Amino acid sequence: MTLNTHSTLVFYQFYGFWSRYRAISIMGFSKLIRPKGNVGGKLLGTGSGLAFSRKPNEGQYARFAV
């Protein structure tokens, strides 16, 4: 049996306080919900600055799904 799978990496950008607040809350609840046919996935945050940073960028997130 052969499984046909593919992976995706999607970046999201949020502007404004309420949009960022909603994005953070969705990340918290998204572990409870998995779309049909989704084998696995991970929600990723990004750092601010030009390189790796400990300070998070609350306006930009990424989603990796298989």
PQR file of N, CA, C, O and H, with PARSE charges and radii, in Angstrom:
ATOM      1  N   MET A   1       0.847  -1.184   0.000 -0.4000 1.5000
ATOM      2  CA  MET A   1       0.000   0.000   0.000 -0.0000 2.0000
ATOM      3  C   MET A   1       0.890   1.244   0.000  0.5500 1.7000
ATOM      4  O   MET A   1       1.809   1.358   0.811 -0.5500 1.4000
ATOM      5  N   THR A   2       0.618   2.144  -0.886 -0.4000 1.5000
ATOM      6  CA  THR A   2       1.387   3.377  -1.004 -0.0000 2.0000
ATOM      7  C   THR A   2       0.566   4.550  -0.491  0.5500 1.7000
ATOM      8  O   THR A   2      -0.601   4.716  -0.846 -0.5500 1.4000
ATOM      9  H   THR A   2      -0.129   2.052  -1.544  0.4000 1.0000
ATOM     10  N   LEU A   3       1.195   5.352   0.345 -0.4000 1.5000
ATOM     11  CA  LEU A   3       0.537   6.559   0.835 -0.0000 2.0000
ATOM     12  C   LEU A   3       0.998   7.752   0.018  0.5500 1.7000
ATOM     13  O   LEU A   3       2.197   7.987  -0.132 -0.5500 1.4000
ATOM     14  H   LEU A   3       2.143   5.217   0.634  0.4000 1.0000
ATOM     15  N   ASN A   4       0.063   8.487  -0.496 -0.4000 1.5000
ATOM     16  CA  ASN A   4       0.379   9.719  -1.220 -0.0000 2.0000
ATOM     17  C   ASN A   4       0.236  10.887  -0.251  0.5500 1.7000
ATOM     18  O   ASN A   4      -0.873  11.331   0.045 -0.5500 1.4000
ATOM     19  H   ASN A   4      -0.911   8.296  -0.374  0.4000 1.0000
ATOM     20  N   THR A   5       1.352  11.369   0.232 -0.4000 1.5000
ATOM     21  CA  THR A   5       1.325  12.483   1.168 -0.0000 2.0000
ATOM     22  C   THR A   5       2.137  13.638   0.619  0.5500 1.7000
ATOM     23  O   THR A   5       3.031  13.443  -0.205 -0.5500 1.4000
ATOM     24  H   THR A   5       2.254  11.008  -0.008  0.4000 1.0000
ATOM     25  N   HIS A   6       1.835  14.809   1.063 -0.4000 1.5000
ATOM     26  CA  HIS A   6       2.621  15.989   0.731 -0.0000 2.0000
ATOM     27  C   HIS A   6       2.641  16.891   1.970  0.5500 1.7000
ATOM     28  O   HIS A   6       1.795  16.763   2.855 -0.5500 1.4000
ATOM     29  H   HIS A   6       1.109  14.968   1.733  0.4000 1.0000
ATOM     30  N   SER A   7       3.579  17.767   2.019 -0.4000 1.5000
ATOM     31  CA  SER A   7       3.695  18.676   3.157 -0.0000 2.0000
ATOM     32  C   SER A   7       3.577  20.116   2.677  0.5500 1.7000
ATOM     33  O   SER A   7       3.930  20.450   1.546 -0.5500 1.4000
ATOM     34  H   SER A   7       4.266  17.871   1.300  0.4000 1.0000
ATOM     35  N   THR A   8       3.070  20.952   3.570 -0.4000 1.5000
ATOM     36  CA  THR A   8       2.912  22.369   3.251 -0.0000 2.0000
ATOM     37  C   THR A   8       3.460  23.213   4.390  0.5500 1.7000
ATOM     38  O   THR A   8       3.416  22.816   5.555 -0.5500 1.4000
ATOM     39  H   THR A   8       2.783  20.681   4.488  0.4000 1.0000
ATOM     40  N   LEU A   9       3.966  24.360   4.042 -0.4000 1.5000
ATOM     41  CA  LEU A   9       4.434  25.349   5.005 -0.0000 2.0000
ATOM     42  C   LEU A   9       3.797  26.673   4.611  0.5500 1.7000
ATOM     43  O   LEU A   9       4.067  27.206   3.534 -0.5500 1.4000
ATOM     44  H   LEU A   9       4.002  24.682   3.096  0.4000 1.0000
ATOM     45  N   VAL A  10       2.950  27.203   5.491 -0.4000 1.5000
ATOM     46  CA  VAL A  10       2.193  28.420   5.208 -0.0000 2.0000
ATOM     47  C   VAL A  10       2.549  29.465   6.260  0.5500 1.7000
ATOM     48  O   VAL A  10       2.573  29.169   7.454 -0.5500 1.4000
ATOM     49  H   VAL A  10       2.731  26.771   6.365  0.4000 1.0000
ATOM     50  N   PHE A  11       2.824  30.685   5.814 -0.4000 1.5000
ATOM     51  CA  PHE A  11       3.133  31.789   6.719 -0.0000 2.0000
ATOM     52  C   PHE A  11       1.939  32.731   6.793  0.5500 1.7000
ATOM     53  O   PHE A  11       1.277  32.989   5.788 -0.5500 1.4000
ATOM     54  H   PHE A  11       2.805  30.926   4.843  0.4000 1.0000
ATOM     55  N   TYR A  12       1.672  33.241   7.987 -0.4000 1.5000
ATOM     56  CA  TYR A  12       0.580  34.177   8.219 -0.0000 2.0000
ATOM     57  C   TYR A  12       1.149  35.444   8.854  0.5500 1.7000
ATOM     58  O   TYR A  12       2.031  35.376   9.710 -0.5500 1.4000
ATOM     59  H   TYR A  12       2.211  33.032   8.803  0.4000 1.0000
ATOM     60  N   GLN A  13       0.644  36.587   8.434 -0.4000 1.5000
ATOM     61  CA  GLN A  13       1.051  37.885   8.989 -0.0000 2.0000
ATOM     62  C   GLN A  13      -0.194  38.576   9.527  0.5500 1.7000
ATOM     63  O   GLN A  13      -1.191  38.691   8.815 -0.5500 1.4000
ATOM     64  H   GLN A  13      -0.073  36.643   7.739  0.4000 1.0000
ATOM     65  N   PHE A  14      -0.150  39.036  10.772 -0.4000 1.5000
ATOM     66  CA  PHE A  14      -1.272  39.695  11.408 -0.0000 2.0000
ATOM     67  C   PHE A  14      -0.873  41.108  11.812  0.5500 1.7000
ATOM     68  O   PHE A  14       0.231  41.336  12.305 -0.5500 1.4000
ATOM     69  H   PHE A  14       0.661  38.942  11.350  0.4000 1.0000
ATOM     70  N   TYR A  15      -1.782  42.053  11.597 -0.4000 1.5000
ATOM     71  CA  TYR A  15      -1.558  43.451  11.940 -0.0000 2.0000
ATOM     72  C   TYR A  15      -2.623  43.896  12.930  0.5500 1.7000
ATOM     73  O   TYR A  15      -3.779  43.486  12.824 -0.5500 1.4000
ATOM     74  H   TYR A  15      -2.680  41.868  11.196  0.4000 1.0000
ATOM     75  N   GLY A  16      -2.251  44.717  13.876 -0.4000 1.5000
ATOM     76  CA  GLY A  16      -3.203  45.233  14.858 -0.0000 2.0000
ATOM     77  C   GLY A  16      -3.282  44.340  16.089  0.5500 1.7000
ATOM     78  O   GLY A  16      -3.021  43.139  16.021 -0.5500 1.4000
ATOM     79  H   GLY A  16      -1.312  45.050  13.963  0.4000 1.0000
ATOM     80  N   PHE A  17      -3.644  44.941  17.207 -0.4000 1.5000
ATOM     81  CA  PHE A  17      -3.671  44.237  18.482 -0.0000 2.0000
ATOM     82  C   PHE A  17      -4.667  43.088  18.495  0.5500 1.7000
ATOM     83  O   PHE A  17      -4.317  41.979  18.898 -0.5500 1.4000
ATOM     84  H   PHE A  17      -3.857  45.917  17.263  0.4000 1.0000
ATOM     85  N   TRP A  18      -5.909  43.329  18.061 -0.4000 1.5000
ATOM     86  CA  TRP A  18      -6.943  42.304  18.151 -0.0000 2.0000
ATOM     87  C   TRP A  18      -6.686  41.151  17.192  0.5500 1.7000
ATOM     88  O   TRP A  18      -7.019  40.008  17.505 -0.5500 1.4000
ATOM     89  H   TRP A  18      -6.193  44.230  17.734  0.4000 1.0000
ATOM     90  N   SER A  19      -6.113  41.422  16.055 -0.4000 1.5000
ATOM     91  CA  SER A  19      -5.772  40.338  15.130 -0.0000 2.0000
ATOM     92  C   SER A  19      -4.684  39.450  15.720  0.5500 1.7000
ATOM     93  O   SER A  19      -4.746  38.227  15.602 -0.5500 1.4000
ATOM     94  H   SER A  19      -5.843  42.351  15.801  0.4000 1.0000
ATOM     95  N   ARG A  20      -3.698  40.058  16.349 -0.4000 1.5000
ATOM     96  CA  ARG A  20      -2.635  39.276  16.986 -0.0000 2.0000
ATOM     97  C   ARG A  20      -3.162  38.482  18.176  0.5500 1.7000
ATOM     98  O   ARG A  20      -2.771  37.333  18.381 -0.5500 1.4000
ATOM     99  H   ARG A  20      -3.648  41.052  16.445  0.4000 1.0000
ATOM    100  N   TYR A  21      -4.039  39.084  18.951 -0.4000 1.5000
ATOM    101  CA  TYR A  21      -4.639  38.394  20.093 -0.0000 2.0000
ATOM    102  C   TYR A  21      -5.430  37.175  19.633  0.5500 1.7000
ATOM    103  O   TYR A  21      -5.350  36.108  20.241 -0.5500 1.4000
ATOM    104  H   TYR A  21      -4.357  40.017  18.785  0.4000 1.0000
ATOM    105  N   ARG A  22      -6.186  37.339  18.568 -0.4000 1.5000
ATOM    106  CA  ARG A  22      -6.970  36.228  18.024 -0.0000 2.0000
ATOM    107  C   ARG A  22      -6.054  35.125  17.502  0.5500 1.7000
ATOM    108  O   ARG A  22      -6.348  33.944  17.686 -0.5500 1.4000
ATOM    109  H   ARG A  22      -6.252  38.206  18.074  0.4000 1.0000
ATOM    110  N   ALA A  23      -4.959  35.488  16.859 -0.4000 1.5000
ATOM    111  CA  ALA A  23      -4.024  34.498  16.337 -0.0000 2.0000
ATOM    112  C   ALA A  23      -3.408  33.673  17.462  0.5500 1.7000
ATOM    113  O   ALA A  23      -3.262  32.458  17.327 -0.5500 1.4000
ATOM    114  H   ALA A  23      -4.721  36.448  16.709  0.4000 1.0000
ATOM    115  N   ILE A  24      -3.046  34.316  18.565 -0.4000 1.5000
ATOM    116  CA  ILE A  24      -2.477  33.587  19.701 -0.0000 2.0000
ATOM    117  C   ILE A  24      -3.509  32.637  20.300  0.5500 1.7000
ATOM    118  O   ILE A  24      -3.171  31.509  20.659 -0.5500 1.4000
ATOM    119  H   ILE A  24      -3.165  35.303  18.674  0.4000 1.0000
ATOM    120  N   SER A  25      -4.745  33.070  20.410 -0.4000 1.5000
ATOM    121  CA  SER A  25      -5.779  32.199  20.978 -0.0000 2.0000
ATOM    122  C   SER A  25      -6.088  31.025  20.048  0.5500 1.7000
ATOM    123  O   SER A  25      -6.353  29.922  20.525 -0.5500 1.4000
ATOM    124  H   SER A  25      -5.019  33.986  20.119  0.4000 1.0000
ATOM    125  N   ILE A  26      -6.060  31.238  18.748 -0.4000 1.5000
ATOM    126  CA  ILE A  26      -6.288  30.143  17.803 -0.0000 2.0000
ATOM    127  C   ILE A  26      -5.163  29.117  17.901  0.5500 1.7000
ATOM    128  O   ILE A  26      -5.413  27.916  17.795 -0.5500 1.4000
ATOM    129  H   ILE A  26      -5.845  32.134  18.360  0.4000 1.0000
ATOM    130  N   MET A  27      -3.930  29.574  18.103 -0.4000 1.5000
ATOM    131  CA  MET A  27      -2.820  28.635  18.259 -0.0000 2.0000
ATOM    132  C   MET A  27      -3.025  27.755  19.480  0.5500 1.7000
ATOM    133  O   MET A  27      -2.674  26.576  19.456 -0.5500 1.4000
ATOM    134  H   MET A  27      -3.727  30.549  18.190  0.4000 1.0000
ATOM    135  N   GLY A  28      -3.585  28.308  20.545 -0.4000 1.5000
ATOM    136  CA  GLY A  28      -3.828  27.522  21.742 -0.0000 2.0000
ATOM    137  C   GLY A  28      -4.889  26.457  21.540  0.5500 1.7000
ATOM    138  O   GLY A  28      -4.754  25.350  22.063 -0.5500 1.4000
ATOM    139  H   GLY A  28      -3.870  29.266  20.565  0.4000 1.0000
ATOM    140  N   PHE A  29      -5.944  26.763  20.794 -0.4000 1.5000
ATOM    141  CA  PHE A  29      -7.027  25.813  20.571 -0.0000 2.0000
ATOM    142  C   PHE A  29      -6.780  24.870  19.398  0.5500 1.7000
ATOM    143  O   PHE A  29      -7.471  23.858  19.271 -0.5500 1.4000
ATOM    144  H   PHE A  29      -6.054  27.661  20.370  0.4000 1.0000
ATOM    145  N   SER A  30      -5.831  25.174  18.558 -0.4000 1.5000
ATOM    146  CA  SER A  30      -5.644  24.379  17.348 -0.0000 2.0000
ATOM    147  C   SER A  30      -5.113  22.985  17.648  0.5500 1.7000
ATOM    148  O   SER A  30      -5.249  22.093  16.809 -0.5500 1.4000
ATOM    149  H   SER A  30      -5.271  25.996  18.661  0.4000 1.0000
ATOM    150  N   LYS A  31      -4.516  22.767  18.808 -0.4000 1.5000
ATOM    151  CA  LYS A  31      -4.052  21.426  19.154 -0.0000 2.0000
ATOM    152  C   LYS A  31      -5.221  20.489  19.402  0.5500 1.7000
ATOM    153  O   LYS A  31      -5.062  19.270  19.340 -0.5500 1.4000
ATOM    154  H   LYS A  31      -4.405  23.491  19.489  0.4000 1.0000
ATOM    155  N   LEU A  32      -6.384  21.037  19.679 -0.4000 1.5000
ATOM    156  CA  LEU A  32      -7.565  20.220  19.923 -0.0000 2.0000
ATOM    157  C   LEU A  32      -8.265  19.807  18.640  0.5500 1.7000
ATOM    158  O   LEU A  32      -9.010  18.828  18.631 -0.5500 1.4000
ATOM    159  H   LEU A  32      -6.513  22.027  19.730  0.4000 1.0000
ATOM    160  N   ILE A  33      -8.036  20.536  17.561 -0.4000 1.5000
ATOM    161  CA  ILE A  33      -8.742  20.301  16.298 -0.0000 2.0000
ATOM    162  C   ILE A  33      -7.738  19.906  15.228  0.5500 1.7000
ATOM    163  O   ILE A  33      -6.733  20.587  15.031 -0.5500 1.4000
ATOM    164  H   ILE A  33      -7.431  21.332  17.568  0.4000 1.0000
ATOM    165  N   ARG A  34      -8.014  18.790  14.527 -0.4000 1.5000
ATOM    166  CA  ARG A  34      -7.152  18.381  13.422 -0.0000 2.0000
ATOM    167  C   ARG A  34      -8.031  18.180  12.186  0.5500 1.7000
ATOM    168  O   ARG A  34      -8.990  17.409  12.236 -0.5500 1.4000
ATOM    169  H   ARG A  34      -8.831  18.236  14.687  0.4000 1.0000
ATOM    170  N   PRO A  35      -7.721  18.861  11.077 -0.5600 1.5000
ATOM    171  CA  PRO A  35      -8.529  18.708   9.862  0.2800 2.0000
ATOM    172  C   PRO A  35      -8.522  17.271   9.349  0.5500 1.7000
ATOM    173  O   PRO A  35      -7.562  16.533   9.572 -0.5500 1.4000
ATOM    174  N   LYS A  36      -9.583  16.879   8.671 -0.4000 1.5000
ATOM    175  CA  LYS A  36      -9.707  15.529   8.137 -0.0000 2.0000
ATOM    176  C   LYS A  36      -8.613  15.273   7.099  0.5500 1.7000
ATOM    177  O   LYS A  36      -8.377  16.095   6.214 -0.5500 1.4000
ATOM    178  H   LYS A  36     -10.363  17.479   8.491  0.4000 1.0000
ATOM    179  N   GLY A  37      -7.965  14.145   7.218 -0.4000 1.5000
ATOM    180  CA  GLY A  37      -6.912  13.781   6.285 -0.0000 2.0000
ATOM    181  C   GLY A  37      -5.539  14.304   6.662  0.5500 1.7000
ATOM    182  O   GLY A  37      -4.563  14.022   5.967 -0.5500 1.4000
ATOM    183  H   GLY A  37      -8.157  13.477   7.937  0.4000 1.0000
ATOM    184  N   ASN A  38      -5.442  15.049   7.733 -0.4000 1.5000
ATOM    185  CA  ASN A  38      -4.173  15.610   8.164 -0.0000 2.0000
ATOM    186  C   ASN A  38      -3.440  14.577   9.022  0.5500 1.7000
ATOM    187  O   ASN A  38      -3.949  14.170  10.066 -0.5500 1.4000
ATOM    188  H   ASN A  38      -6.235  15.277   8.298  0.4000 1.0000
ATOM    189  N   VAL A  39      -2.260  14.152   8.593 -0.4000 1.5000
ATOM    190  CA  VAL A  39      -1.487  13.152   9.323 -0.0000 2.0000
ATOM    191  C   VAL A  39      -0.846  13.766  10.561  0.5500 1.7000
ATOM    192  O   VAL A  39      -0.896  13.177  11.640 -0.5500 1.4000
ATOM    193  H   VAL A  39      -1.847  14.482   7.744  0.4000 1.0000
ATOM    194  N   GLY A  40      -0.256  14.920  10.418 -0.4000 1.5000
ATOM    195  CA  GLY A  40       0.396  15.594  11.528 -0.0000 2.0000
ATOM    196  C   GLY A  40       0.706  17.018  11.153  0.5500 1.7000
ATOM    197  O   GLY A  40       0.577  17.412   9.994 -0.5500 1.4000
ATOM    198  H   GLY A  40      -0.216  15.399   9.541  0.4000 1.0000
ATOM    199  N   GLY A  41       1.114  17.785  12.131 -0.4000 1.5000
ATOM    200  CA  GLY A  41       1.437  19.163  11.839 -0.0000 2.0000
ATOM    201  C   GLY A  41       2.024  19.858  13.047  0.5500 1.7000
ATOM    202  O   GLY A  41       2.066  19.303  14.145 -0.5500 1.4000
ATOM    203  H   GLY A  41       1.220  17.465  13.072  0.4000 1.0000
ATOM    204  N   LYS A  42       2.472  21.066  12.831 -0.4000 1.5000
ATOM    205  CA  LYS A  42       3.100  21.851  13.881 -0.0000 2.0000
ATOM    206  C   LYS A  42       2.837  23.325  13.616  0.5500 1.7000
ATOM    207  O   LYS A  42       2.934  23.791  12.481 -0.5500 1.4000
ATOM    208  H   LYS A  42       2.438  21.517  11.939  0.4000 1.0000
ATOM    209  N   LEU A  43       2.502  24.052  14.674 -0.4000 1.5000
ATOM    210  CA  LEU A  43       2.366  25.499  14.584 -0.0000 2.0000
ATOM    211  C   LEU A  43       3.675  26.116  15.027  0.5500 1.7000
ATOM    212  O   LEU A  43       4.248  25.703  16.035 -0.5500 1.4000
ATOM    213  H   LEU A  43       2.423  23.673  15.596  0.4000 1.0000
ATOM    214  N   LEU A  44       4.152  27.097  14.287 -0.4000 1.5000
ATOM    215  CA  LEU A  44       5.462  27.677  14.529 -0.0000 2.0000
ATOM    216  C   LEU A  44       5.348  29.182  14.730  0.5500 1.7000
ATOM    217  O   LEU A  44       4.609  29.857  14.013 -0.5500 1.4000
ATOM    218  H   LEU A  44       3.687  27.432  13.468  0.4000 1.0000
ATOM    219  N   GLY A  45       6.065  29.691  15.683 -0.4000 1.5000
ATOM    220  CA  GLY A  45       6.170  31.128  15.893 -0.0000 2.0000
ATOM    221  C   GLY A  45       7.474  31.624  15.276  0.5500 1.7000
ATOM    222  O   GLY A  45       8.337  30.822  14.919 -0.5500 1.4000
ATOM    223  H   GLY A  45       6.665  29.143  16.265  0.4000 1.0000
ATOM    224  N   THR A  46       7.615  32.915  15.151 -0.4000 1.5000
ATOM    225  CA  THR A  46       8.835  33.478  14.579 -0.0000 2.0000
ATOM    226  C   THR A  46       9.433  34.485  15.545  0.5500 1.7000
ATOM    227  O   THR A  46       8.733  35.054  16.382 -0.5500 1.4000
ATOM    228  H   THR A  46       6.914  33.566  15.441  0.4000 1.0000
ATOM    229  N   GLY A  47      10.716  34.695  15.423 -0.4000 1.5000
ATOM    230  CA  GLY A  47      11.408  35.665  16.251 -0.0000 2.0000
ATOM    231  C   GLY A  47      11.495  37.009  15.546  0.5500 1.7000
ATOM    232  O   GLY A  47      11.421  37.088  14.320 -0.5500 1.4000
ATOM    233  H   GLY A  47      11.285  34.233  14.743  0.4000 1.0000
ATOM    234  N   SER A  48      11.650  38.046  16.322 -0.4000 1.5000
ATOM    235  CA  SER A  48      11.804  39.378  15.731 -0.0000 2.0000
ATOM    236  C   SER A  48      13.283  39.657  15.518  0.5500 1.7000
ATOM    237  O   SER A  48      14.137  39.005  16.119 -0.5500 1.4000
ATOM    238  H   SER A  48      11.710  37.982  17.318  0.4000 1.0000
ATOM    239  N   GLY A  49      13.574  40.595  14.690 -0.4000 1.5000
ATOM    240  CA  GLY A  49      14.959  40.923  14.399 -0.0000 2.0000
ATOM    241  C   GLY A  49      15.406  40.318  13.073  0.5500 1.7000
ATOM    242  O   GLY A  49      14.617  39.707  12.352 -0.5500 1.4000
ATOM    243  H   GLY A  49      12.880  41.124  14.202  0.4000 1.0000
ATOM    244  N   LEU A  50      16.670  40.500  12.771 -0.4000 1.5000
ATOM    245  CA  LEU A  50      17.202  40.026  11.494 -0.0000 2.0000
ATOM    246  C   LEU A  50      17.676  38.583  11.537  0.5500 1.7000
ATOM    247  O   LEU A  50      17.817  37.953  10.489 -0.5500 1.4000
ATOM    248  H   LEU A  50      17.311  40.997  13.357  0.4000 1.0000
ATOM    249  N   ALA A  51      17.923  38.050  12.717 -0.4000 1.5000
ATOM    250  CA  ALA A  51      18.411  36.679  12.856 -0.0000 2.0000
ATOM    251  C   ALA A  51      17.607  35.997  13.960  0.5500 1.7000
ATOM    252  O   ALA A  51      16.521  36.457  14.310 -0.5500 1.4000
ATOM    253  H   ALA A  51      17.808  38.562  13.568  0.4000 1.0000
ATOM    254  N   PHE A  52      18.124  34.923  14.499 -0.4000 1.5000
ATOM    255  CA  PHE A  52      17.445  34.248  15.596 -0.0000 2.0000
ATOM    256  C   PHE A  52      17.368  35.168  16.801  0.5500 1.7000
ATOM    257  O   PHE A  52      18.330  35.861  17.129 -0.5500 1.4000
ATOM    258  H   PHE A  52      19.006  34.549  14.215  0.4000 1.0000
ATOM    259  N   SER A  53      16.225  35.169  17.450 -0.4000 1.5000
ATOM    260  CA  SER A  53      16.012  36.076  18.563 -0.0000 2.0000
ATOM    261  C   SER A  53      15.133  35.399  19.602  0.5500 1.7000
ATOM    262  O   SER A  53      14.263  34.598  19.261 -0.5500 1.4000
ATOM    263  H   SER A  53      15.443  34.606  17.183  0.4000 1.0000
ATOM    264  N   ARG A  54      15.360  35.720  20.861 -0.4000 1.5000
ATOM    265  CA  ARG A  54      14.491  35.200  21.921 -0.0000 2.0000
ATOM    266  C   ARG A  54      13.190  35.980  22.011  0.5500 1.7000
ATOM    267  O   ARG A  54      12.193  35.473  22.525 -0.5500 1.4000
ATOM    268  H   ARG A  54      16.067  36.371  21.137  0.4000 1.0000
ATOM    269  N   LYS A  55      13.195  37.189  21.521 -0.4000 1.5000
ATOM    270  CA  LYS A  55      11.988  38.012  21.549 -0.0000 2.0000
ATOM    271  C   LYS A  55      11.069  37.570  20.412  0.5500 1.7000
ATOM    272  O   LYS A  55      11.467  37.620  19.248 -0.5500 1.4000
ATOM    273  H   LYS A  55      14.005  37.600  21.103  0.4000 1.0000
ATOM    274  N   PRO A  56       9.832  37.132  20.734 -0.5600 1.5000
ATOM    275  CA  PRO A  56       8.943  36.648  19.678  0.2800 2.0000
ATOM    276  C   PRO A  56       8.310  37.782  18.869  0.5500 1.7000
ATOM    277  O   PRO A  56       8.170  38.907  19.348 -0.5500 1.4000
ATOM    278  N   ASN A  57       7.942  37.462  17.663 -0.4000 1.5000
ATOM    279  CA  ASN A  57       7.174  38.361  16.812 -0.0000 2.0000
ATOM    280  C   ASN A  57       5.733  37.877  16.859  0.5500 1.7000
ATOM    281  O   ASN A  57       5.390  36.881  16.222 -0.5500 1.4000
ATOM    282  H   ASN A  57       8.055  36.548  17.275  0.4000 1.0000
ATOM    283  N   GLU A  58       4.895  38.567  17.602 -0.4000 1.5000
ATOM    284  CA  GLU A  58       3.505  38.111  17.794 -0.0000 2.0000
ATOM    285  C   GLU A  58       2.649  38.279  16.563  0.5500 1.7000
ATOM    286  O   GLU A  58       1.512  37.809  16.551 -0.5500 1.4000
ATOM    287  H   GLU A  58       5.173  39.377  18.120  0.4000 1.0000
ATOM    288  N   GLY A  59       3.136  38.920  15.540 -0.4000 1.5000
ATOM    289  CA  GLY A  59       2.344  39.176  14.342 -0.0000 2.0000
ATOM    290  C   GLY A  59       2.589  38.216  13.208  0.5500 1.7000
ATOM    291  O   GLY A  59       1.932  38.320  12.173 -0.5500 1.4000
ATOM    292  H   GLY A  59       4.060  39.303  15.550  0.4000 1.0000
ATOM    293  N   GLN A  60       3.514  37.277  13.360 -0.4000 1.5000
ATOM    294  CA  GLN A  60       3.824  36.369  12.249 -0.0000 2.0000
ATOM    295  C   GLN A  60       3.929  34.948  12.773  0.5500 1.7000
ATOM    296  O   GLN A  60       4.635  34.678  13.744 -0.5500 1.4000
ATOM    297  H   GLN A  60       4.048  37.192  14.201  0.4000 1.0000
ATOM    298  N   TYR A  61       3.209  34.036  12.110 -0.4000 1.5000
ATOM    299  CA  TYR A  61       3.199  32.637  12.484 -0.0000 2.0000
ATOM    300  C   TYR A  61       3.322  31.788  11.228  0.5500 1.7000
ATOM    301  O   TYR A  61       3.115  32.261  10.111 -0.5500 1.4000
ATOM    302  H   TYR A  61       2.635  34.255  11.321  0.4000 1.0000
ATOM    303  N   ALA A  62       3.662  30.531  11.440 -0.4000 1.5000
ATOM    304  CA  ALA A  62       3.747  29.587  10.337 -0.0000 2.0000
ATOM    305  C   ALA A  62       3.063  28.283  10.754  0.5500 1.7000
ATOM    306  O   ALA A  62       2.991  27.952  11.937 -0.5500 1.4000
ATOM    307  H   ALA A  62       3.831  30.147  12.348  0.4000 1.0000
ATOM    308  N   ARG A  63       2.563  27.553   9.753 -0.4000 1.5000
ATOM    309  CA  ARG A  63       1.933  26.260   9.999 -0.0000 2.0000
ATOM    310  C   ARG A  63       2.538  25.244   9.060  0.5500 1.7000
ATOM    311  O   ARG A  63       2.569  25.449   7.846 -0.5500 1.4000
ATOM    312  H   ARG A  63       2.622  27.822   8.792  0.4000 1.0000
ATOM    313  N   PHE A  64       3.023  24.140   9.619 -0.4000 1.5000
ATOM    314  CA  PHE A  64       3.570  23.037   8.847 -0.0000 2.0000
ATOM    315  C   PHE A  64       2.615  21.870   8.979  0.5500 1.7000
ATOM    316  O   PHE A  64       2.262  21.488  10.095 -0.5500 1.4000
ATOM    317  H   PHE A  64       2.999  23.973  10.605  0.4000 1.0000
ATOM    318  N   ALA A  65       2.191  21.297   7.870 -0.4000 1.5000
ATOM    319  CA  ALA A  65       1.232  20.191   7.898 -0.0000 2.0000
ATOM    320  C   ALA A  65       1.640  19.121   6.908  0.5500 1.7000
ATOM    321  O   ALA A  65       2.198  19.405   5.848 -0.5500 1.4000
ATOM    322  H   ALA A  65       2.478  21.607   6.964  0.4000 1.0000
ATOM    323  N   VAL A  66       1.345  17.870   7.282 -0.4000 1.5000
ATOM    324  CA  VAL A  66       1.588  16.713   6.414 -0.0000 2.0000
ATOM    325  C   VAL A  66       0.269  16.043   6.138  0.5500 1.7000
ATOM    326  O   VAL A  66       0.222  15.040   5.426 -0.5500 1.4000
ATOM    327  H   VAL A  66       0.892  17.640   8.142  0.4000 1.0000
TER
END
